[in-house]
Structure formats: C-alpha cells, structure tokens
Amino acid sequence: PEAIQQVAFFKRDQITTDLICCEIIARDETWFFHEEQPEWSDVLELVQQLPGFDDEWLSKVMLPPFAENRTIAFERRS
C-alpha cells in the first residue's frame, strides 16, 4: 500500500449497463480492475485501508448513469 499514489474509480458505458472500474497508480505502474473480476472485493478491501480514503466514492460514481463520473478516492500527498 505504501507504493500507491492514487486510486480512482469510474464507470464505463457498456450500452445497457455500466461497469464500475478502479485505476490504481503506484510508483512505477498502473493497475486496472473492474467489478466483474474475481479479485474486486480484495481490491476494495485493500484501498479502503489507505489513510484519507473517500468512503463515499461509490455514490459519486453511480450517478448520473452512463457517465464516466471519474472520482479520486485517494491521493498520496508527498
């Protein structure tokens, strides 16, 4: 978790549904996850432990539907 610099959540329009996604930026790489992956709950559990993590991220991403609604839930201050 110390390497994590930023955690962003957003949606991708899948025509009839939205897919909730998470982008984790670390020092040397970026990871991408979405809610249909088996490890989604593990990813959420990890990032929710970061200091200052925005627990309201889901409500910010959900509405309006079919819009990206990118939300920064965590950003490490230097």
C-alpha atoms as one frame of an Amber mdcrd trajectory, in Angstrom:
protein
   0.000   0.000   0.000   2.890   2.454   0.554   3.612   2.452  -3.187   0.051
   3.504  -4.062  -0.056   7.128  -5.167  -3.645   7.431  -6.390  -6.874   5.447
  -6.532  -9.577   6.496  -8.992 -12.982   4.961  -9.641 -15.093   5.484 -12.744
 -17.700   3.815 -14.944 -17.548   2.505 -18.469 -20.724   2.595 -20.502 -21.477
  -0.957 -21.672 -24.539   0.114 -23.754 -27.196  -1.391 -21.434 -25.239  -1.343
 -18.153 -22.336   0.443 -16.521 -19.129  -1.282 -15.452 -17.524   0.142 -12.314
 -13.749   0.318 -12.648 -10.782   1.146 -10.452  -7.428   2.509 -11.538  -4.567
   2.293  -9.048  -1.454   4.310  -9.775   1.680   3.186  -7.971   5.224   4.497
  -8.208   6.197   2.539 -11.314   2.984   1.113 -12.737  -0.763   1.428 -13.100
  -3.251  -1.346 -12.349  -6.785  -1.570 -13.682  -9.621  -3.570 -12.109 -13.374
  -3.812 -12.675 -16.275  -5.094 -10.646 -16.691  -8.319 -12.634 -13.208  -9.604
 -11.765 -12.990 -12.223  -9.007 -10.476 -10.129  -7.036 -12.693  -6.994  -6.965
 -13.629  -7.366  -3.277  -9.954  -7.882  -2.357  -9.000  -4.709  -4.219 -11.708
  -2.728  -2.418 -10.625  -4.108   0.936  -7.024  -3.040   0.268  -7.707   0.504
  -0.938 -10.275   1.250   1.772  -7.470   0.930   4.321  -5.498   3.806   2.800
  -5.368   6.922   5.024  -7.926   9.503   3.941  -9.680   7.137   1.515 -13.032
   8.564   0.376 -15.673   6.078   1.536 -18.294   7.994  -0.479 -16.686   7.103
  -3.825 -19.490   4.763  -4.900 -22.262   7.346  -4.612 -20.126   9.811  -6.567
 -19.512   7.299  -9.365 -23.039   5.874  -9.638 -24.986   8.970 -10.706 -25.697
  10.005 -13.328 -25.859   6.666 -15.117 -23.866   6.061 -18.300 -21.413   8.863
 -17.471 -17.803   8.187 -16.533 -18.005  10.124 -13.226 -14.283   9.703 -12.509
 -13.660  10.174  -8.793 -10.328  10.312  -6.989 -10.856   8.317  -3.785  -7.251
   8.516  -2.594  -4.245  10.633  -3.455  -0.977  10.414  -1.546   0.427  13.754
  -0.515   4.197  13.986  -0.786
